[in-house]
Structures are given as C-alpha cells and as structure tokens.
Amino acid sequence: MKLRQAVEGKLSELVRYHGMRRARYRGLTKLGLQCYFAALAVNIKRWIKLELEKLKLKIPRPVAVAA
C-alpha cells in the first residue's frame, strides 16, 4: 500500500494535465511513446521543483542588525 500511495499522485498528474486518460495516437508503438514522453515531462517538472527548493535553502537570508 505504501507503493500505491507514492504512485497515485503521479498517475493523477498524468491524467489531469497530460491527457493520459485517452490515447492520442493509434498503435502500441506510438502509444508507448506518448506514455514515455508524458512521464518524462512529469519527472522533469518534479526534478526542477526539487532543485528550486534546494536553492531556496542554500541562499542565506540577511540578518537584521539591532541598532
């Protein structure tokens, strides 16, 4: 069940934002490519989001000096 929890968000994103509810093309080869490219897009978006969060943590915030 833990594995299912991790996958559900990705599947939901593929269906909602990348049109994976229906096949855009005919044939297993083209359908496979559609799935691979949609999954690649999701993974790249998640990777960029993680990298941006890392950058936010590394940037030091200026400390207010008491006068």
ABEGO torsion letter per residue (X at the ends): XAAAAAAAAAAAAAAAAAGAABBABBEAAAAAAAAAAAAAAAAAAAAAAAAAAAAAAABBBBBBBBX
